[in-house]
Amino acid sequence: MVECRIARPERDAYRATLAARRATAQTLGAHVWAFERIDDPEVIVEFTEAASATDVAAVHGGQVPSPLWREVQGD
């Protein structure tokens, strides 16, 4: 999970980068979601779901976003 601020002039470049990461994720069987705040559309939260930290890093250009989260299973 990554939170970032994308200024309006940078929005097109951000969307292109997001599309590229989604394409990489798809080749790995991973997923990327991005959400913008309704009250402040410059604030974006991204979620990357993948089988391993290595796959998450591949989606993010070789770097693992920090902190890295993993799913907790209930009984």
All heavy atoms as a GROMACS GRO file, in nm:
protein
  579
    1MET      N    1   0.086  -0.116   0.000
    1MET     CA    2   0.000   0.000   0.000
    1MET      C    3   0.091   0.123   0.000
    1MET      O    4   0.186   0.130   0.077
    1MET     CB    5  -0.088  -0.002   0.124
    1MET     CG    6  -0.180   0.114   0.136
    1MET     SD    7  -0.292   0.100   0.277
    1MET     CE    8  -0.184   0.145   0.410
    2VAL      N    9   0.061   0.216  -0.090
    2VAL     CA   10   0.141   0.337  -0.102
    2VAL      C   11   0.046   0.456  -0.114
    2VAL      O   12  -0.049   0.452  -0.192
    2VAL     CB   13   0.232   0.333  -0.226
    2VAL    CG1   14   0.307   0.463  -0.244
    2VAL    CG2   15   0.327   0.215  -0.220
    3GLU      N   16   0.071   0.560  -0.035
    3GLU     CA   17  -0.005   0.684  -0.049
    3GLU      C   18   0.087   0.789  -0.108
    3GLU      O   19   0.202   0.802  -0.067
    3GLU     CB   20  -0.057   0.731   0.087
    3GLU     CG   21  -0.142   0.855   0.077
    3GLU     CD   22  -0.201   0.899   0.210
    3GLU    OE1   23  -0.235   0.811   0.292
    3GLU    OE2   24  -0.212   1.020   0.231
    4CYS      N   25   0.036   0.862  -0.206
    4CYS     CA   26   0.118   0.966  -0.268
    4CYS      C   27   0.029   1.084  -0.308
    4CYS      O   28  -0.092   1.074  -0.311
    4CYS     CB   29   0.192   0.912  -0.390
    4CYS     SG   30   0.087   0.834  -0.514
    5ARG      N   31   0.095   1.195  -0.335
    5ARG     CA   32   0.024   1.314  -0.381
    5ARG      C   33   0.071   1.340  -0.524
    5ARG      O   34   0.190   1.352  -0.550
    5ARG     CB   35   0.054   1.435  -0.293
    5ARG     CG   36  -0.017   1.562  -0.337
    5ARG     CD   37  -0.004   1.674  -0.236
    5ARG     NE   38  -0.086   1.652  -0.118
    5ARG     CZ   39  -0.216   1.679  -0.110
    5ARG    NH1   40  -0.280   1.728  -0.214
    5ARG    NH2   41  -0.283   1.657   0.001
    6ILE      N   42  -0.024   1.349  -0.616
    6ILE     CA   43   0.004   1.374  -0.756
    6ILE      C   44  -0.062   1.505  -0.796
    6ILE      O   45  -0.186   1.514  -0.803
    6ILE     CB   46  -0.049   1.259  -0.846
    6ILE    CG1   47   0.001   1.122  -0.799
    6ILE    CG2   48  -0.013   1.285  -0.992
    6ILE    CD1   49   0.150   1.102  -0.804
    7ALA      N   50   0.019   1.606  -0.820
    7ALA     CA   51  -0.034   1.737  -0.860
    7ALA      C   52  -0.102   1.725  -0.997
    7ALA      O   53  -0.064   1.642  -1.080
    7ALA     CB   54   0.078   1.839  -0.865
    8ARG      N   55  -0.200   1.808  -1.020
    8ARG     CA   56  -0.277   1.802  -1.144
    8ARG      C   57  -0.189   1.805  -1.270
    8ARG      O   58  -0.214   1.728  -1.362
    8ARG     CB   59  -0.381   1.912  -1.147
    8ARG     CG   60  -0.491   1.887  -1.045
    8ARG     CD   61  -0.601   1.992  -1.053
    8ARG     NE   62  -0.687   1.985  -0.937
    8ARG     CZ   63  -0.793   1.905  -0.927
    8ARG    NH1   64  -0.825   1.826  -1.026
    8ARG    NH2   65  -0.866   1.906  -0.818
    9PRO      N   66  -0.085   1.890  -1.277
    9PRO     CA   67  -0.002   1.890  -1.398
    9PRO      C   68   0.073   1.758  -1.421
    9PRO      O   69   0.114   1.729  -1.533
    9PRO     CB   70   0.098   2.004  -1.374
    9PRO     CG   71   0.037   2.090  -1.270
    9PRO     CD   72  -0.048   1.999  -1.186
   10GLU      N   73   0.090   1.679  -1.317
   10GLU     CA   74   0.163   1.551  -1.327
   10GLU      C   75   0.069   1.433  -1.348
   10GLU      O   76   0.114   1.318  -1.359
   10GLU     CB   77   0.244   1.529  -1.200
   10GLU     CG   78   0.346   1.637  -1.174
   10GLU     CD   79   0.404   1.631  -1.034
   10GLU    OE1   80   0.360   1.547  -0.953
   10GLU    OE2   81   0.492   1.713  -1.004
   11ARG      N   82  -0.060   1.458  -1.356
   11ARG     CA   83  -0.161   1.353  -1.359
   11ARG      C   84  -0.147   1.260  -1.480
   11ARG      O   85  -0.156   1.138  -1.467
   11ARG     CB   86  -0.298   1.419  -1.356
   11ARG     CG   87  -0.411   1.333  -1.318
   11ARG     CD   88  -0.395   1.288  -1.174
   11ARG     NE   89  -0.522   1.232  -1.135
   11ARG     CZ   90  -0.572   1.237  -1.018
   11ARG    NH1   91  -0.506   1.294  -0.921
   11ARG    NH2   92  -0.686   1.184  -0.991
   12ASP      N   93  -0.126   1.315  -1.600
   12ASP     CA   94  -0.115   1.231  -1.720
   12ASP      C   95   0.007   1.139  -1.711
   12ASP      O   96  -0.002   1.021  -1.746
   12ASP     CB   97  -0.108   1.316  -1.846
   12ASP     CG   98  -0.242   1.383  -1.879
   12ASP    OD1   99  -0.346   1.338  -1.828
   12ASP    OD2  100  -0.240   1.481  -1.957
   13ALA      N  101   0.119   1.192  -1.666
   13ALA     CA  102   0.240   1.110  -1.652
   13ALA      C  103   0.218   1.001  -1.548
   13ALA      O  104   0.260   0.885  -1.567
   13ALA     CB  105   0.359   1.197  -1.614
   14TYR      N  106   0.150   1.035  -1.438
   14TYR     CA  107   0.121   0.935  -1.334
   14TYR      C  108   0.034   0.823  -1.392
   14TYR      O  109   0.062   0.705  -1.370
   14TYR     CB  110   0.051   0.999  -1.215
   14TYR     CG  111  -0.008   0.897  -1.122
   14TYR    CD1  112   0.074   0.825  -1.035
   14TYR    CD2  113  -0.144   0.869  -1.123
   14TYR    CE1  114   0.022   0.728  -0.951
   14TYR    CE2  115  -0.197   0.772  -1.039
   14TYR     CZ  116  -0.114   0.702  -0.954
   14TYR     OH  117  -0.166   0.605  -0.871
   15ARG      N  118  -0.069   0.860  -1.466
   15ARG     CA  119  -0.159   0.758  -1.523
   15ARG      C  120  -0.086   0.667  -1.620
   15ARG      O  121  -0.113   0.547  -1.626
   15ARG     CB  122  -0.280   0.823  -1.587
   15ARG     CG  123  -0.374   0.879  -1.483
   15ARG     CD  124  -0.496   0.941  -1.547
   15ARG     NE  125  -0.574   1.008  -1.444
   15ARG     CZ  126  -0.703   0.993  -1.430
   15ARG    NH1  127  -0.771   0.917  -1.510
   15ARG    NH2  128  -0.765   1.056  -1.332
   16ALA      N  129   0.007   0.722  -1.697
   16ALA     CA  130   0.086   0.639  -1.788
   16ALA      C  131   0.173   0.541  -1.710
   16ALA      O  132   0.183   0.423  -1.745
   16ALA     CB  133   0.172   0.727  -1.878
   17THR      N  134   0.235   0.588  -1.603
   17THR     CA  135   0.316   0.501  -1.517
   17THR      C  136   0.230   0.394  -1.452
   17THR      O  137   0.268   0.277  -1.445
   17THR     CB  138   0.387   0.584  -1.408
   17THR    OG1  139   0.471   0.680  -1.473
   17THR    CG2  140   0.470   0.498  -1.316
   18LEU      N  141   0.112   0.433  -1.406
   18LEU     CA  142   0.020   0.338  -1.345
   18LEU      C  143  -0.021   0.231  -1.445
   18LEU      O  144  -0.024   0.112  -1.412
   18LEU     CB  145  -0.103   0.412  -1.290
   18LEU     CG  146  -0.209   0.328  -1.222
   18LEU    CD1  147  -0.153   0.257  -1.099
   18LEU    CD2  148  -0.329   0.416  -1.184
   19ALA      N  149  -0.050   0.270  -1.568
   19ALA     CA  150  -0.088   0.173  -1.671
   19ALA      C  151   0.026   0.075  -1.697
   19ALA      O  152   0.003  -0.046  -1.714
   19ALA     CB  153  -0.127   0.246  -1.799
   20ALA      N  154   0.148   0.124  -1.700
   20ALA     CA  155   0.264   0.036  -1.721
   20ALA      C  156   0.280  -0.062  -1.605
   20ALA      O  157   0.308  -0.180  -1.627
   20ALA     CB  158   0.391   0.120  -1.739
   21ARG      N  159   0.262  -0.014  -1.482
   21ARG     CA  160   0.273  -0.104  -1.366
   21ARG      C  161   0.162  -0.208  -1.368
   21ARG      O  162   0.184  -0.324  -1.333
   21ARG     CB  163   0.272  -0.025  -1.236
   21ARG     CG  164   0.410   0.031  -1.209
   21ARG     CD  165   0.425   0.087  -1.070
   21ARG     NE  166   0.374   0.224  -1.072
   21ARG     CZ  167   0.285   0.272  -0.990
   21ARG    NH1  168   0.235   0.196  -0.895
   21ARG    NH2  169   0.244   0.396  -1.000
   22ARG      N  170   0.042  -0.168  -1.409
   22ARG     CA  171  -0.068  -0.264  -1.418
   22ARG      C  172  -0.038  -0.371  -1.523
   22ARG      O  173  -0.069  -0.489  -1.503
   22ARG     CB  174  -0.199  -0.193  -1.450
   22ARG     CG  175  -0.257  -0.122  -1.331
   22ARG     CD  176  -0.389  -0.057  -1.365
   22ARG     NE  177  -0.454  -0.014  -1.242
   22ARG     CZ  178  -0.540   0.085  -1.237
   22ARG    NH1  179  -0.573   0.152  -1.346
   22ARG    NH2  180  -0.596   0.118  -1.122
   23ALA      N  181   0.022  -0.332  -1.634
   23ALA     CA  182   0.059  -0.428  -1.738
   23ALA      C  183   0.164  -0.526  -1.685
   23ALA      O  184   0.154  -0.647  -1.708
   23ALA     CB  185   0.110  -0.355  -1.862
   24THR      N  186   0.264  -0.475  -1.615
   24THR     CA  187   0.365  -0.562  -1.554
   24THR      C  188   0.300  -0.656  -1.454
   24THR      O  189   0.328  -0.777  -1.451
   24THR     CB  190   0.474  -0.479  -1.484
   24THR    OG1  191   0.538  -0.396  -1.581
   24THR    CG2  192   0.576  -0.568  -1.416
   25ALA      N  193   0.211  -0.602  -1.372
   25ALA     CA  194   0.142  -0.685  -1.272
   25ALA      C  195   0.065  -0.798  -1.339
   25ALA      O  196   0.069  -0.912  -1.293
   25ALA     CB  197   0.047  -0.598  -1.189
   26GLN      N  198  -0.002  -0.768  -1.447
   26GLN     CA  199  -0.083  -0.869  -1.516
   26GLN      C  200   0.005  -0.985  -1.564
   26GLN      O  201  -0.034  -1.100  -1.553
   26GLN     CB  202  -0.157  -0.807  -1.634
   26GLN     CG  203  -0.252  -0.903  -1.700
   26GLN     CD  204  -0.334  -0.836  -1.810
   26GLN    OE1  205  -0.311  -0.721  -1.846
   26GLN    NE2  206  -0.429  -0.909  -1.862
   27THR      N  207   0.125  -0.954  -1.613
   27THR     CA  208   0.214  -1.062  -1.658
   27THR      C  209   0.260  -1.152  -1.544
   27THR      O  210   0.297  -1.266  -1.567
   27THR     CB  211   0.339  -1.007  -1.731
   27THR    OG1  212   0.421  -0.936  -1.639
   27THR    CG2  213   0.301  -0.919  -1.849
   28LEU      N  214   0.256  -1.099  -1.422
   28LEU     CA  215   0.298  -1.175  -1.303
   28LEU      C  216   0.182  -1.238  -1.228
   28LEU      O  217   0.201  -1.300  -1.124
   28LEU     CB  218   0.374  -1.082  -1.207
   28LEU     CG  219   0.503  -1.022  -1.260
   28LEU    CD1  220   0.552  -0.911  -1.168
   28LEU    CD2  221   0.608  -1.130  -1.277
   29GLY      N  222   0.060  -1.218  -1.278
   29GLY     CA  223  -0.057  -1.266  -1.205
   29GLY      C  224  -0.085  -1.182  -1.082
   29GLY      O  225  -0.147  -1.227  -0.986
   30ALA      N  226  -0.039  -1.059  -1.084
   30ALA     CA  227  -0.058  -0.965  -0.972
   30ALA      C  228  -0.163  -0.861  -1.010
   30ALA      O  229  -0.210  -0.858  -1.124
   30ALA     CB  230   0.075  -0.898  -0.938
   31HIS      N  231  -0.196  -0.775  -0.916
   31HIS     CA  232  -0.298  -0.672  -0.938
   31HIS      C  233  -0.253  -0.540  -0.877
   31HIS      O  234  -0.186  -0.540  -0.774
   31HIS     CB  235  -0.432  -0.711  -0.875
   31HIS     CG  236  -0.483  -0.842  -0.923
   31HIS    ND1  237  -0.550  -0.857  -1.041
   31HIS    CD2  238  -0.473  -0.966  -0.869
   31HIS    CE1  239  -0.582  -0.984  -1.059
   31HIS    NE2  240  -0.536  -1.053  -0.955
   32VAL      N  241  -0.293  -0.430  -0.940
   32VAL     CA  242  -0.266  -0.297  -0.888
   32VAL      C  243  -0.397  -0.218  -0.892
   32VAL      O  244  -0.464  -0.216  -0.994
   32VAL     CB  245  -0.159  -0.222  -0.971
   32VAL    CG1  246  -0.143  -0.079  -0.924
   32VAL    CG2  247  -0.026  -0.296  -0.966
   33TRP      N  248  -0.432  -0.158  -0.779
   33TRP     CA  249  -0.550  -0.072  -0.771
   33TRP      C  250  -0.504   0.066  -0.724
   33TRP      O  251  -0.412   0.077  -0.644
   33TRP     CB  252  -0.651  -0.124  -0.668
   33TRP     CG  253  -0.713  -0.254  -0.705
   33TRP    CD1  254  -0.823  -0.272  -0.784
   33TRP    CD2  255  -0.672  -0.384  -0.663
   33TRP    NE1  256  -0.851  -0.407  -0.794
   33TRP    CE2  257  -0.760  -0.478  -0.721
   33TRP    CE3  258  -0.569  -0.431  -0.583
   33TRP    CZ2  259  -0.749  -0.614  -0.700
   33TRP    CZ3  260  -0.557  -0.566  -0.563
   33TRP    CH2  261  -0.647  -0.656  -0.621
   34ALA      N  262  -0.570   0.169  -0.775
   34ALA     CA  263  -0.539   0.305  -0.731
   34ALA      C  264  -0.671   0.377  -0.704
   34ALA      O  265  -0.767   0.364  -0.780
   34ALA     CB  266  -0.459   0.379  -0.837
   35PHE      N  267  -0.673   0.451  -0.594
   35PHE     CA  268  -0.792   0.526  -0.554
   35PHE      C  269  -0.752   0.669  -0.522
   35PHE      O  270  -0.648   0.692  -0.461
   35PHE     CB  271  -0.855   0.463  -0.428
   35PHE     CG  272  -0.896   0.320  -0.448
   35PHE    CD1  273  -0.807   0.216  -0.422
   35PHE    CD2  274  -1.024   0.289  -0.493
   35PHE    CE1  275  -0.844   0.085  -0.439
   35PHE    CE2  276  -1.062   0.158  -0.511
   35PHE     CZ  277  -0.972   0.055  -0.485
   36GLU      N  278  -0.836   0.763  -0.562
   36GLU     CA  279  -0.811   0.902  -0.526
   36GLU      C  280  -0.914   0.946  -0.423
   36GLU      O  281  -1.027   0.897  -0.422
   36GLU     CB  282  -0.816   0.994  -0.648
   36GLU     CG  283  -0.951   1.000  -0.716
   36GLU     CD  284  -0.950   1.082  -0.844
   36GLU    OE1  285  -0.842   1.110  -0.899
   36GLU    OE2  286  -1.060   1.117  -0.890
   37ARG      N  287  -0.872   1.038  -0.337
   37ARG     CA  288  -0.964   1.090  -0.236
   37ARG      C  289  -1.068   1.177  -0.303
   37ARG      O  290  -1.037   1.259  -0.388
   37ARG     CB  291  -0.888   1.172  -0.131
   37ARG     CG  292  -0.826   1.086  -0.026
   37ARG     CD  293  -0.760   1.160   0.084
   37ARG     NE  294  -0.832   1.279   0.131
   37ARG     CZ  295  -0.788   1.356   0.228
   37ARG    NH1  296  -0.673   1.329   0.287
   37ARG    NH2  297  -0.855   1.462   0.265
   38ILE      N  298  -1.193   1.160  -0.264
   38ILE     CA  299  -1.303   1.240  -0.318
   38ILE      C  300  -1.283   1.388  -0.284
   38ILE      O  301  -1.302   1.474  -0.369
   38ILE     CB  302  -1.438   1.192  -0.260
   38ILE    CG1  303  -1.463   1.048  -0.302
   38ILE    CG2  304  -1.551   1.285  -0.300
   38ILE    CD1  305  -1.518   1.027  -0.439
   39ASP      N  306  -1.242   1.417  -0.162
   39ASP     CA  307  -1.229   1.556  -0.118
   39ASP      C  308  -1.094   1.619  -0.156
   39ASP      O  309  -1.077   1.740  -0.143
   39ASP     CB  310  -1.251   1.568   0.033
   39ASP     CG  311  -1.148   1.491   0.114
   39ASP    OD1  312  -1.090   1.394   0.061
   39ASP    OD2  313  -1.126   1.528   0.230
   40ASP      N  314  -0.999   1.538  -0.204
   40ASP     CA  315  -0.869   1.588  -0.246
   40ASP      C  316  -0.812   1.493  -0.351
   40ASP      O  317  -0.733   1.405  -0.319
   40ASP     CB  318  -0.775   1.599  -0.125
   40ASP     CG  319  -0.643   1.665  -0.158
   40ASP    OD1  320  -0.618   1.698  -0.277
   40ASP    OD2  321  -0.564   1.684  -0.064
   41PRO      N  322  -0.852   1.509  -0.478
   41PRO     CA  323  -0.813   1.413  -0.582
   41PRO      C  324  -0.663   1.403  -0.608
   41PRO      O  325  -0.620   1.313  -0.680
   41PRO     CB  326  -0.886   1.463  -0.706
   41PRO     CG  327  -0.986   1.561  -0.661
   41PRO     CD  328  -0.944   1.610  -0.526
   42GLU      N  329  -0.584   1.492  -0.550
   42GLU     CA  330  -0.440   1.480  -0.567
   42GLU      C  331  -0.380   1.371  -0.477
   42GLU      O  332  -0.267   1.329  -0.497
   42GLU     CB  333  -0.371   1.614  -0.541
   42GLU     CG  334  -0.400   1.717  -0.648
   42GLU     CD  335  -0.321   1.845  -0.632
   42GLU    OE1  336  -0.250   1.861  -0.530
   42GLU    OE2  337  -0.331   1.930  -0.722
   43VAL      N  338  -0.456   1.325  -0.379
   43VAL     CA  339  -0.409   1.219  -0.289
   43VAL      C  340  -0.454   1.084  -0.347
   43VAL      O  341  -0.573   1.060  -0.368
   43VAL     CB  342  -0.463   1.237  -0.146
   43VAL    CG1  343  -0.420   1.119  -0.057
   43VAL    CG2  344  -0.416   1.368  -0.087
   44ILE      N  345  -0.356   1.000  -0.372
   44ILE     CA  346  -0.379   0.868  -0.432
   44ILE      C  347  -0.330   0.761  -0.336
   44ILE      O  348  -0.224   0.775  -0.275
   44ILE     CB  349  -0.300   0.854  -0.565
   44ILE    CG1  350  -0.332   0.966  -0.662
   44ILE    CG2  351  -0.320   0.716  -0.626
   44ILE    CD1  352  -0.467   0.959  -0.725
   45VAL      N  353  -0.407   0.655  -0.323
   45VAL     CA  354  -0.364   0.537  -0.249
   45VAL      C  355  -0.360   0.422  -0.349
   45VAL      O  356  -0.456   0.398  -0.420
   45VAL     CB  357  -0.459   0.502  -0.132
   45VAL    CG1  358  -0.416   0.374  -0.065
   45VAL    CG2  359  -0.462   0.615  -0.032
   46GLU      N  360  -0.246   0.355  -0.355
   46GLU     CA  361  -0.229   0.241  -0.445
   46GLU      C  362  -0.213   0.114  -0.363
   46GLU      O  363  -0.146   0.114  -0.260
   46GLU     CB  364  -0.103   0.257  -0.530
   46GLU     CG  365  -0.105   0.372  -0.624
   46GLU     CD  366   0.024   0.379  -0.705
   46GLU    OE1  367   0.102   0.280  -0.706
   46GLU    OE2  368   0.048   0.484  -0.766
   47PHE      N  369  -0.272   0.008  -0.413
   47PHE     CA  370  -0.256  -0.124  -0.352
   47PHE      C  371  -0.200  -0.218  -0.458
   47PHE      O  372  -0.249  -0.220  -0.570
   47PHE     CB  373  -0.392  -0.178  -0.304
   47PHE     CG  374  -0.454  -0.096  -0.196
   47PHE    CD1  375  -0.537   0.011  -0.226
   47PHE    CD2  376  -0.428  -0.125  -0.063
   47PHE    CE1  377  -0.595   0.086  -0.127
   47PHE    CE2  378  -0.485  -0.049   0.038
   47PHE     CZ  379  -0.568   0.057   0.006
   48THR      N  380  -0.097  -0.292  -0.421
   48THR     CA  381  -0.041  -0.393  -0.510
   48THR      C  382  -0.057  -0.528  -0.442
   48THR      O  383  -0.014  -0.546  -0.327
   48THR     CB  384   0.109  -0.367  -0.537
   48THR    OG1  385   0.123  -0.236  -0.591
   48THR    CG2  386   0.165  -0.470  -0.634
   49GLU      N  387  -0.120  -0.621  -0.511
   49GLU     CA  388  -0.138  -0.756  -0.460
   49GLU      C  389  -0.058  -0.850  -0.548
   49GLU      O  390  -0.076  -0.852  -0.670
   49GLU     CB  391  -0.286  -0.794  -0.466
   49GLU     CG  392  -0.314  -0.936  -0.424
   49GLU     CD  393  -0.458  -0.978  -0.449
   49GLU    OE1  394  -0.517  -0.934  -0.548
   49GLU    OE2  395  -0.508  -1.056  -0.367
   50ALA      N  396   0.032  -0.926  -0.486
   50ALA     CA  397   0.117  -1.019  -0.560
   50ALA      C  398   0.151  -1.137  -0.471
   50ALA      O  399   0.135  -1.131  -0.349
   50ALA     CB  400   0.244  -0.949  -0.607
   51ALA      N  401   0.202  -1.242  -0.532
   51ALA     CA  402   0.234  -1.364  -0.459
   51ALA      C  403   0.356  -1.351  -0.370
   51ALA      O  404   0.372  -1.426  -0.274
   51ALA     CB  405   0.252  -1.480  -0.556
   52SER      N  406   0.445  -1.256  -0.402
   52SER     CA  407   0.569  -1.246  -0.325
   52SER      C  408   0.620  -1.102  -0.326
   52SER      O  409   0.580  -1.021  -0.409
   52SER     CB  410   0.677  -1.337  -0.385
   52SER     OG  411   0.716  -1.287  -0.512
   53ALA      N  412   0.711  -1.074  -0.234
   53ALA     CA  413   0.776  -0.942  -0.231
   53ALA      C  414   0.856  -0.919  -0.359
   53ALA      O  415   0.864  -0.806  -0.408
   53ALA     CB  416   0.866  -0.931  -0.109
   54THR      N  417   0.910  -1.025  -0.416
   54THR     CA  418   0.984  -1.013  -0.543
   54THR      C  419   0.892  -0.965  -0.654
   54THR      O  420   0.930  -0.880  -0.734
   54THR     CB  421   1.047  -1.149  -0.580
   54THR    OG1  422   1.133  -1.190  -0.473
   54THR    CG2  423   1.126  -1.141  -0.709
   55ASP      N  424   0.771  -1.019  -0.659
   55ASP     CA  425   0.674  -0.976  -0.761
   55ASP      C  426   0.630  -0.831  -0.736
   55ASP      O  427   0.613  -0.754  -0.831
   55ASP     CB  428   0.552  -1.068  -0.765
   55ASP     CG  429   0.585  -1.204  -0.826
   55ASP    OD1  430   0.694  -1.221  -0.883
   55ASP    OD2  431   0.499  -1.294  -0.814
   56VAL      N  432   0.610  -0.794  -0.611
   56VAL     CA  433   0.574  -0.655  -0.580
   56VAL      C  434   0.686  -0.563  -0.628
   56VAL      O  435   0.661  -0.461  -0.691
   56VAL     CB  436   0.548  -0.636  -0.429
   56VAL    CG1  437   0.530  -0.488  -0.396
   56VAL    CG2  438   0.424  -0.714  -0.385
   57ALA      N  439   0.810  -0.600  -0.601
   57ALA     CA  440   0.924  -0.520  -0.646
   57ALA      C  441   0.926  -0.508  -0.798
   57ALA      O  442   0.952  -0.400  -0.852
   57ALA     CB  443   1.054  -0.581  -0.596
   58ALA      N  444   0.897  -0.616  -0.868
   58ALA     CA  445   0.896  -0.613  -1.015
   58ALA      C  446   0.792  -0.514  -1.068
   58ALA      O  447   0.816  -0.442  -1.163
   58ALA     CB  448   0.870  -0.753  -1.071
   59VAL      N  449   0.677  -0.509  -1.002
   59VAL     CA  450   0.571  -0.416  -1.041
   59VAL      C  451   0.615  -0.273  -1.017
   59VAL      O  452   0.578  -0.182  -1.092
   59VAL     CB  453   0.441  -0.448  -0.964
   59VAL    CG1  454   0.336  -0.339  -0.985
   59VAL    CG2  455   0.385  -0.584  -1.008
   60HIS      N  456   0.696  -0.250  -0.914
   60HIS     CA  457   0.738  -0.116  -0.875
   60HIS      C  458   0.881  -0.083  -0.920
   60HIS      O  459   0.954  -0.014  -0.849
   60HIS     CB  460   0.722  -0.098  -0.724
   60HIS     CG  461   0.580  -0.090  -0.683
   60HIS    ND1  462   0.510   0.028  -0.678
   60HIS    CD2  463   0.491  -0.188  -0.650
   60HIS    CE1  464   0.385   0.004  -0.642
   60HIS    NE2  465   0.372  -0.126  -0.624
   61GLY      N  466   0.920  -0.135  -1.034
   61GLY     CA  467   1.049  -0.099  -1.091
   61GLY      C  468   1.169  -0.148  -1.014
   61GLY      O  469   1.274  -0.085  -1.015
   62GLY      N  470   1.154  -0.259  -0.946
   62GLY     CA  471   1.267  -0.319  -0.874
   62GLY      C  472   1.276  -0.282  -0.728
   62GLY      O  473   1.364  -0.330  -0.658
   63GLN      N  474   1.187  -0.196  -0.680
   63GLN     CA  475   1.191  -0.157  -0.539
   63GLN      C  476   1.063  -0.200  -0.468
   63GLN      O  477   0.955  -0.186  -0.522
   63GLN     CB  478   1.206  -0.006  -0.527
   63GLN     CG  479   1.337   0.045  -0.583
   63GLN     CD  480   1.351   0.195  -0.563
   63GLN    OE1  481   1.256   0.265  -0.534
   63GLN    NE2  482   1.471   0.243  -0.580
   64VAL      N  483   1.080  -0.250  -0.348
   64VAL     CA  484   0.964  -0.288  -0.267
   64VAL      C  485   0.916  -0.163  -0.193
   64VAL      O  486   0.995  -0.100  -0.121
   64VAL     CB  487   0.999  -0.399  -0.166
   64VAL    CG1  488   0.881  -0.429  -0.075
   64VAL    CG2  489   1.042  -0.525  -0.239
   65PRO      N  490   0.789  -0.125  -0.211
   65PRO     CA  491   0.738  -0.012  -0.133
   65PRO      C  492   0.746  -0.044   0.015
   65PRO      O  493   0.731  -0.159   0.055
   65PRO     CB  494   0.592   0.000  -0.178
   65PRO     CG  495   0.580  -0.081  -0.301
   65PRO     CD  496   0.688  -0.183  -0.297
   66SER      N  497   0.770   0.057   0.094
   66SER     CA  498   0.781   0.036   0.237
   66SER      C  499   0.672   0.115   0.307
   66SER      O  500   0.649   0.231   0.272
   66SER     CB  501   0.918   0.084   0.286
   66SER     OG  502   0.930   0.065   0.423
   67PRO      N  503   0.604   0.059   0.401
   67PRO     CA  504   0.614  -0.078   0.448
   67PRO      C  505   0.542  -0.174   0.353
   67PRO      O  506   0.455  -0.133   0.278
   67PRO     CB  507   0.545  -0.075   0.583
   67PRO     CG  508   0.439   0.031   0.569
   67PRO     CD  509   0.502   0.134   0.477
   68LEU      N  510   0.579  -0.299   0.359
   68LEU     CA  511   0.514  -0.403   0.280
   68LEU      C  512   0.417  -0.478   0.371
   68LEU      O  513   0.452  -0.512   0.484
   68LEU     CB  514   0.619  -0.499   0.224
   68LEU     CG  515   0.572  -0.600   0.121
   68LEU    CD1  516   0.515  -0.531  -0.001
   68LEU    CD2  517   0.688  -0.688   0.080
   69TRP      N  518   0.297  -0.501   0.323
   69TRP     CA  519   0.193  -0.567   0.401
   69TRP      C  520   0.165  -0.705   0.344
   69TRP      O  521   0.185  -0.729   0.226
   69TRP     CB  522   0.064  -0.485   0.394
   69TRP     CG  523   0.074  -0.348   0.452
   69TRP    CD1  524   0.141  -0.241   0.398
   69TRP    CD2  525   0.018  -0.302   0.572
   69TRP    NE1  526   0.128  -0.132   0.478
   69TRP    CE2  527   0.051  -0.165   0.587
   69TRP    CE3  528  -0.060  -0.360   0.672
   69TRP    CZ2  529   0.012  -0.088   0.693
   69TRP    CZ3  530  -0.101  -0.283   0.778
   69TRP    CH2  531  -0.064  -0.149   0.788
   70ARG      N  532   0.117  -0.795   0.426
   70ARG     CA  533   0.070  -0.925   0.377
   70ARG      C  534  -0.064  -0.957   0.441
   70ARG      O  535  -0.097  -0.908   0.550
   70ARG     CB  536   0.172  -1.035   0.405
   70ARG     CG  537   0.192  -1.068   0.549
   70ARG     CD  538   0.286  -1.185   0.565
   70ARG     NE  539   0.340  -1.182   0.700
   70ARG     CZ  540   0.462  -1.217   0.732
   70ARG    NH1  541   0.542  -1.261   0.640
   70ARG    NH2  542   0.502  -1.209   0.856
   71GLU      N  543  -0.138  -1.041   0.372
   71GLU     CA  544  -0.272  -1.078   0.418
   71GLU      C  545  -0.266  -1.163   0.542
   71GLU      O  546  -0.179  -1.250   0.556
   71GLU     CB  547  -0.346  -1.156   0.308
   71GLU     CG  548  -0.487  -1.192   0.344
   71GLU     CD  549  -0.558  -1.268   0.234
   71GLU    OE1  550  -0.491  -1.318   0.142
   71GLU    OE2  551  -0.680  -1.279   0.240
   72VAL      N  552  -0.358  -1.139   0.634
   72VAL     CA  553  -0.371  -1.219   0.756
   72VAL      C  554  -0.495  -1.305   0.741
   72VAL      O  555  -0.604  -1.254   0.710
   72VAL     CB  556  -0.383  -1.128   0.881
   72VAL    CG1  557  -0.406  -1.212   1.005
   72VAL    CG2  558  -0.261  -1.041   0.895
   73GLN      N  559  -0.481  -1.432   0.761
   73GLN     CA  560  -0.592  -1.526   0.750
   73GLN      C  561  -0.657  -1.545   0.888
   73GLN      O  562  -0.586  -1.557   0.987
   73GLN     CB  563  -0.544  -1.662   0.698
   73GLN     CG  564  -0.487  -1.657   0.560
   73GLN     CD  565  -0.589  -1.630   0.454
   73GLN    OE1  566  -0.705  -1.669   0.465
   73GLN    NE2  567  -0.549  -1.558   0.351
   74GLY      N  568  -0.786  -1.544   0.891
   74GLY     CA  569  -0.858  -1.574   1.015
   74GLY      C  570  -0.890  -1.720   1.025
   74GLY      O  571  -0.889  -1.791   0.926
   75ASP      N  572  -0.918  -1.767   1.144
   75ASP     CA  573  -0.953  -1.909   1.164
   75ASP      C  574  -1.100  -1.929   1.154
   75ASP      O  575  -1.183  -1.854   1.185
   75ASP     CB  576  -0.903  -1.958   1.300
   75ASP     CG  577  -0.751  -1.959   1.303
   75ASP    OD1  578  -0.690  -1.975   1.197
   75ASP    OD2  579  -0.696  -1.941   1.413
   0.00000   0.00000   0.00000
